[in-house]
Amino acid sequence: MPSTRAPYRYNRPVTDREYIQRVRRHPPSSLVPLIATTAARYWEQRSWLSDGHRKYTPWALADAARVSIVSGNEYRDTIPTDRDLLEILTAYIAFTDRALKSLGKPQQAIWELMLRMSGEQLAWQEQDYSDFARTAAILTQTTPNKAPRVMHPGWDTDMLGCPLSDYVGIAQILLGAAINNAGRFDPTWLDSPGAALICQAIPKPIILQVTDAHFATDTLAFRREEKDNRRSRDPELRRFEHNPLRSRPFLTGFGPAYLTPAPRAIIGKASPLGLYHTGVKVLGDAFAQDFGELLEQYVGRQLQLLTDVTVLPEITYRSGRSQRSSVDWIVIFDDLVLLVEVKSRRPTQELRLASERRVDELNRMLAHAYEQIDTTAKLIAERHSAFTQVPADRPALGLIITQEPFHVANAPFQRQHLPATDTSIAVAGVSELEGLVTVIDMPVSRILRDRAADEERSTWALQSALTGHEHCRNAVLDAAWNTYPWAPAARNLPGSTASA
């Protein structure tokens, strides 16, 4: 007789409908707090990876909370236990993607499955130190190359209700509180003696005002956002859609305190991506343009951390009667010329869902970058008069740096839809660049050349080429971190891994 223990109860394919019905057995008022408690316990990757079940992942817990809030029935009287939650998460994992049922194009279907899974899972694996630090590094410590459109002095207070450094500091407070209090942030804690130093740095009214304005939502608004952001009515794609917890990690209406079933989403709210979305919503597309120019200059700051290289900014040149521009940055090594194009891009919903429009979206966002790199490489090889300072006696490689990682962007099923180039080009998120420039046990140029020369590894994420290497600290990120209210003290906030 088959075992009925939770990990084996769903040892068969499970439809999304069956999974939702399993969640609906329990009232949200009981299930969501249980999920929040569990999410706080397993908030770090090493904690859920070391657990024997390996099912307490942040994306699975966040989806179970979403389903309970959107579809739950408060009149159910079955109070959930830890075993019930494990069964729910087991049902979540037992879901069988349509790709595995495909008979027509199985290889393409599997690639599409990988695209959906990467969007589903990797976005929930933020690194608190680098994501927090990168916010100030880009938005307050990088000097733009052009006059800003809307990011004038005081833009952060106008947009957020406090200076950017305090906003990130509040996110750190909320994260520490949630991790150490079963997913809850109780405002009355700010009146305790233990919070006195925090409230001296950021007054309690500001903390609560910012929490309400940017981090918290009620269940009615949650359901509305869930409905308004759906791109597909296909039940098999539901779990890959936007989760409102990404926009507002804390919930009200579950007792006197704020409750979060997704503590990792707090990091995302104070990351550059979170600030980008907030800025576009409040200040419009002009904020996106300002952000893109800051990102371009920030990439230059990271490249300048490399030793024994020459870093050149964009070169303008004439082509016929037109004036054109090269890639954003050219890095000259002794044995390599690296051509870097920066794109303030992030995967859209069409890419995360692997929809029929994903190819058009991919080209819209990245095709020009491929062409720009290849054109610049040809101008260098042809010894164009504007590029005489760039040596033509060594190989050239291209690197497209995006605001957020385009997961599996280098894989053949993605690359085949983008412009063909004579130059070997890799796509990497800015976080991967931050790791690349800190490698100290091997020349960075050798890492890049070895990766490009390997037929298989060149299709992987750049991050895979950095694994196992020795790194120094990233001086740009450290300088940014030190602008926050608690600076080195924040490294020791409850639950923080900022010393990593």
C-alpha positions in Angstrom: 0.0 0.0 0.0 1.5 3.4 -0.9 2.7 5.6 1.9 0.3 8.5 2.8 3.1 10.6 4.2 3.1 14.1 2.8 6.1 13.8 0.5 4.5 10.8 -1.2 0.9 11.7 -1.2 1.3 13.5 -4.6 3.7 11.0 -6.3 1.8 11.7 -9.5 1.1 14.6 -11.8 -1.1 17.3 -10.1 -3.2 19.9 -12.0 -3.2 23.5 -10.9 -6.9 23.1 -10.0 -6.2 20.2 -7.7 -3.4 22.1 -6.0 -5.7 25.1 -5.5 -8.4 22.9 -4.0 -5.8 21.5 -1.6 -4.9 25.0 -0.5 -8.6 25.9 -0.1 -9.2 23.3 2.5 -7.9 25.8 5.1 -9.1 29.3 6.0 -6.6 32.0 5.0 -6.6 33.5 8.5 -4.9 30.3 9.7 -3.0 29.1 6.6 -1.3 32.4 5.6 0.2 33.0 9.1 1.5 29.4 9.1 3.1 30.0 5.7 4.6 33.3 7.1 6.1 31.4 10.1 7.6 28.8 7.8 8.9 31.3 5.3 10.7 33.1 8.1 12.3 29.9 9.3 13.4 28.9 5.8 14.2 32.3 4.4 17.8 31.5 3.6 18.6 29.2 0.7 20.9 27.1 2.8 18.0 26.4 5.2 15.5 25.0 2.7 18.3 23.2 0.8 19.5 21.5 3.9 16.0 20.4 4.9 15.2 16.8 4.0 12.1 17.7 2.0 13.6 20.6 0.0 10.1 21.9 -0.5 10.0 25.0 1.6 11.2 27.2 -1.2 10.3 30.9 -1.2 8.5 30.7 -4.5 6.3 27.7 -3.4 5.5 29.4 -0.1 4.7 32.7 -1.8 2.4 31.0 -4.3 0.5 29.0 -1.6 -0.1 32.3 0.2 -1.3 33.9 -3.0 -3.7 31.1 -3.7 -5.1 31.2 -0.2 -5.6 35.0 -0.3 -7.2 35.0 -3.8 -9.2 31.8 -3.7 -9.4 30.8 0.0 -12.6 30.4 1.9 -12.7 31.8 5.5 -15.6 29.5 6.3 -13.5 26.3 6.1 -12.9 25.0 9.6 -9.9 22.8 9.0 -7.0 24.5 10.9 -3.8 23.7 9.0 -0.9 21.8 10.6 2.7 21.7 9.5 1.9 18.4 7.8 -0.9 20.1 5.8 1.5 22.8 4.6 4.0 20.1 3.6 1.3 18.4 1.6 0.4 21.7 -0.1 4.0 22.3 -1.1 4.3 18.7 -2.3 1.3 19.2 -4.5 2.8 22.4 -5.8 6.0 20.6 -6.9 4.0 17.7 -8.4 2.5 20.1 -11.0 3.3 18.8 -14.5 4.1 21.6 -17.0 2.6 21.3 -20.5 6.2 21.0 -21.8 6.4 17.5 -20.5 3.3 16.5 -22.3 4.4 18.0 -25.7 4.5 15.5 -28.5 5.1 17.9 -31.4 8.3 19.8 -30.5 9.7 18.2 -27.3 13.1 19.9 -27.4 11.5 23.4 -27.8 8.9 22.6 -25.1 11.6 21.6 -22.6 13.5 24.9 -23.3 10.2 26.8 -22.7 9.8 24.9 -19.4 13.3 26.0 -18.4 12.4 29.6 -19.2 9.3 29.5 -17.1 11.0 27.8 -14.2 13.9 30.3 -14.2 11.4 33.2 -14.0 9.5 31.4 -11.3 12.4 30.5 -9.1 15.5 32.6 -9.6 13.8 35.9 -9.0 13.2 34.7 -5.4 16.9 34.2 -4.7 18.1 37.8 -4.1 21.3 38.4 -2.2 20.5 40.9 0.5 23.9 42.6 0.7 24.5 43.2 -3.0 20.9 44.0 -3.8 20.7 46.5 -1.0 24.1 48.0 -1.7 23.5 48.2 -5.5 20.5 50.6 -4.9 22.7 53.4 -3.4 25.6 52.5 -5.7 23.5 53.2 -8.8 21.0 55.8 -7.6 23.0 58.1 -5.3 26.7 57.4 -5.8 26.9 57.3 -9.6 27.2 60.5 -11.5 25.1 60.7 -14.7 26.7 61.7 -18.0 23.6 63.8 -18.9 21.4 66.2 -17.2 18.6 64.2 -15.4 15.1 64.6 -16.5 13.3 64.0 -13.2 16.0 62.8 -10.8 16.8 66.2 -9.4 18.0 66.8 -5.8 15.3 65.6 -3.5 13.7 63.2 -6.0 14.0 60.3 -3.5 12.1 62.0 -0.7 9.4 63.2 -3.1 9.0 59.7 -4.4 9.5 57.6 -1.3 8.6 59.9 1.6 12.2 59.8 2.9 15.8 59.8 1.6 16.8 56.7 -0.3 19.2 55.6 2.4 16.4 55.7 5.0 14.1 53.7 2.7 16.7 50.9 2.4 17.2 51.2 6.2 13.5 50.7 6.7 13.5 47.6 4.4 16.3 46.2 6.5 14.3 46.8 9.7 11.3 45.1 8.2 13.4 42.1 7.0 15.0 41.6 10.4 11.7 41.9 12.2 9.9 39.4 9.9 12.7 36.8 10.1 12.8 36.9 13.9 9.1 37.2 14.6 7.4 34.5 12.6 6.9 36.8 9.6 5.5 39.7 11.5 6.4 43.3 12.0 4.7 44.7 15.1 4.7 48.5 15.1 4.5 48.5 19.0 8.0 47.1 19.0 9.3 50.5 17.9 8.2 51.8 21.4 10.5 49.3 23.2 13.9 50.2 24.6 15.5 47.8 22.1 14.3 50.0 19.2 15.4 53.3 20.6 18.6 53.6 18.5 16.7 52.7 15.4 14.1 55.4 16.0 16.8 57.9 16.6 18.2 57.2 13.1 14.7 57.0 11.5 11.7 58.3 13.4 8.9 55.9 14.1 6.3 57.9 12.1 8.5 57.8 9.0 9.0 54.0 9.4 5.3 53.4 9.6 4.4 55.9 6.9 6.9 54.3 4.4 5.8 50.8 5.4 2.2 51.6 4.6 3.0 53.5 1.4 5.3 51.0 -0.2 5.5 47.7 1.6 2.0 46.8 2.8 -1.4 46.0 1.3 -4.7 44.5 2.3 -6.4 41.4 0.9 -8.8 43.4 -1.3 -6.0 45.3 -3.0 -4.0 42.1 -3.3 -6.8 40.4 -5.2 -7.2 43.4 -7.4 -3.6 43.4 -8.3 -3.6 39.7 -9.0 -6.5 40.1 -11.4 -5.2 43.2 -13.1 -1.7 41.7 -13.8 -2.8 38.4 -15.3 -1.5 38.0 -18.9 -3.0 34.6 -19.6 -6.1 32.8 -18.5 -4.4 29.4 -19.0 -4.5 27.6 -15.6 -1.2 26.0 -16.5 0.5 29.4 -16.6 -1.1 30.8 -13.5 1.9 30.1 -11.1 4.3 31.8 -13.5 2.3 35.1 -13.4 3.2 38.1 -11.3 2.7 37.5 -7.6 1.4 40.7 -5.8 3.7 39.9 -2.9 6.6 41.1 -5.1 4.9 44.5 -5.1 3.8 44.6 -1.5 5.4 41.9 0.7 3.4 42.7 3.9 -0.3 42.0 4.5 -2.7 43.8 6.9 -5.8 42.2 8.3 -4.0 39.2 9.9 -3.9 40.6 13.4 -2.4 43.8 14.8 1.0 43.3 13.1 2.0 43.4 9.5 2.5 39.8 8.1 4.7 38.6 5.3 4.7 35.1 3.8 7.5 36.3 1.5 10.4 37.9 3.4 12.7 37.7 0.4 10.4 40.1 -1.4 11.3 42.8 1.1 14.8 42.8 -0.5 13.3 43.1 -3.9 11.3 46.2 -2.9 14.5 48.0 -1.9 16.6 46.7 -4.8 17.3 48.7 -8.0 14.5 46.7 -9.7 12.0 47.6 -7.0 13.0 51.2 -7.1 12.8 51.2 -10.9 9.1 50.0 -10.8 8.3 52.5 -8.0 10.0 55.3 -9.9 8.2 54.6 -13.2 4.9 54.4 -11.4 5.4 57.7 -9.6 7.6 59.8 -12.0 6.8 58.2 -15.3 9.0 57.1 -18.2 11.4 59.9 -17.6 12.6 58.1 -14.5 13.3 55.0 -16.6 15.5 57.1 -18.9 17.4 58.6 -16.0 17.8 55.2 -14.5 19.2 53.8 -17.7 21.8 56.5 -18.0 22.9 55.9 -14.4 23.1 52.2 -15.0 25.4 52.8 -18.0 27.8 54.9 -15.9 27.5 52.4 -13.0 28.7 49.6 -15.3 31.7 51.8 -16.1 32.5 52.2 -12.4 32.5 48.4 -12.0 34.7 47.9 -15.1 37.2 50.4 -13.6 37.7 48.0 -10.6 39.6 45.8 -13.0 43.4 46.1 -12.7 45.9 46.4 -15.6 43.3 47.4 -18.1 42.3 50.5 -20.0 38.6 51.4 -19.9 37.3 53.6 -22.7 33.8 55.2 -22.8 31.6 55.3 -25.8 33.3 56.5 -29.0 31.4 58.6 -31.5 32.3 58.3 -35.2 31.0 59.3 -38.6 29.4 56.8 -41.0 28.6 58.6 -44.2 26.8 61.8 -43.2 25.6 60.3 -39.9 27.2 60.5 -36.5 27.0 57.3 -34.6 28.2 55.7 -31.4 30.1 52.6 -30.4 29.3 50.3 -27.6 29.1 52.0 -24.2 32.4 50.7 -22.9 35.6 49.2 -24.3 37.9 47.4 -22.0 41.4 46.7 -23.3 43.3 43.8 -21.7 46.8 42.6 -22.8 45.2 39.7 -24.6 41.6 40.8 -25.2 39.3 43.6 -26.2 36.0 43.4 -24.4 33.1 45.3 -25.9 30.4 46.1 -23.3 26.9 47.3 -24.2 24.5 48.2 -21.4 20.8 47.8 -21.6 18.4 48.9 -18.8 16.2 45.9 -19.5 14.5 43.2 -17.4 12.6 40.1 -18.5 9.0 40.9 -19.2 6.0 38.7 -18.5 6.0 37.4 -22.0 9.4 36.0 -21.5 8.6 34.6 -18.0 5.6 32.8 -19.5 7.5 31.6 -22.6 4.6 32.9 -24.6 4.4 33.1 -28.4 5.5 36.7 -28.2 8.7 36.0 -26.3 10.8 36.0 -29.5 9.6 39.5 -30.4 10.1 40.7 -26.9 13.7 39.3 -26.8 14.5 41.0 -30.1 13.0 44.3 -29.0 15.1 44.4 -25.9 18.4 42.8 -27.0 18.8 42.7 -30.8 20.3 46.2 -31.1 22.9 45.4 -28.5 24.2 42.4 -30.5 24.3 44.6 -33.6 26.1 47.4 -31.8 28.8 45.1 -30.5 29.4 43.4 -33.8 29.6 46.8 -35.6 32.1 48.1 -33.1 34.2 45.0 -33.5 34.3 45.4 -37.2 35.3 49.1 -37.0 38.2 48.2 -34.7 39.3 45.4 -37.0 39.1 47.7 -40.0 41.2 50.3 -38.2 38.6 53.0 -38.5 40.1 56.4 -37.7 37.9 56.9 -34.6 39.2 53.7 -33.0 42.9 53.9 -33.5 43.4 53.9 -29.7 41.9 50.4 -29.6 44.3 47.6 -30.6 43.3 45.3 -33.4 45.9 42.6 -32.7 43.9 40.6 -30.2 40.5 38.9 -30.1 37.4 40.8 -29.3 34.5 39.5 -27.2 31.1 41.1 -26.5 29.3 41.4 -23.2 25.7 42.7 -22.9 25.0 43.9 -19.4 21.3 44.1 -18.4 19.6 45.6 -15.4 18.3 42.2 -14.3 19.5 38.7 -15.4 17.9 37.3 -18.6 18.0 33.7 -17.4 19.0 31.2 -20.0 19.6 34.1 -22.5 22.8 32.5 -23.8 21.1 29.1 -24.4 20.8 28.1 -28.1 17.0 28.2 -28.1 17.2 31.9 -27.2 20.3 32.8 -29.1 19.0 31.4 -32.4 16.3 34.1 -32.5 18.8 37.0 -32.1 21.0 38.6 -34.8 23.9 36.4 -36.0 27.3 38.0 -35.2 30.9 37.3 -36.0 31.7 38.3 -32.4 31.1 35.9 -29.6 28.7 37.7 -27.3 27.4 36.8 -23.8 24.4 38.3 -21.9 24.8 38.9 -18.2 23.0 40.7 -15.4 24.8 43.6 -13.6 25.1 41.3 -10.5 27.3 38.9 -12.6 29.5 41.8 -13.6 30.0 42.7 -10.0 31.3 39.2 -9.4 33.4 39.1 -12.5 35.4 42.2 -11.7 36.4 40.9 -8.2 38.0 37.6 -9.3 41.6 37.6 -8.1 43.0 34.1 -8.6 42.9 34.2 -12.5 43.0 36.9 -15.1 39.5 38.0 -16.0 40.4 38.0 -19.6 41.3 34.4 -19.4 38.0 33.5 -17.8 36.2 35.2 -20.6 38.3 33.7 -23.3 38.1 30.2 -21.9 34.3 30.5 -21.6 33.9 31.7 -25.1 36.0 29.0 -26.5 34.0 26.2 -24.9 31.1 25.3 -27.1 28.9 24.2 -24.2 29.9 26.5 -21.4 29.5 29.5 -23.7 25.8 28.8 -23.6 25.6 29.0 -19.8 25.2 32.0 -17.6 28.3 34.0 -17.0 27.9 33.3 -13.3 28.8 29.6 -13.9 32.3 30.7 -15.1 32.9 32.5 -11.8 32.1 29.6 -9.5 35.0 28.3 -7.5 37.2 31.3 -8.0 38.6 33.5 -5.3 37.1 37.0 -5.0 38.0 40.2 -3.3 35.3 42.5 -1.9 33.6 44.8 -4.4 34.7 48.4 -3.4 31.8 50.1 -5.2 29.2 48.0 -3.3 31.0 48.5 0.0 31.1 52.2 -0.4 27.4 52.3 -1.1 26.6 50.0 1.8 28.3 52.5 4.2 25.8 55.2 3.3 23.0 53.4 5.0 21.8 54.4 8.5 23.5 51.6 10.4 26.4 51.1 8.0 28.6 48.3 9.5 26.0 47.7 12.3 23.4 46.7 9.7 25.6 43.7 8.9 24.5 42.3 12.3 20.8 43.0 12.0 18.8 39.9 13.0 18.8 37.5 10.0 21.1 39.6 7.8 23.7 37.9 5.6 25.3 41.2 4.8 28.7 40.1 5.7 28.8 37.7 2.8 
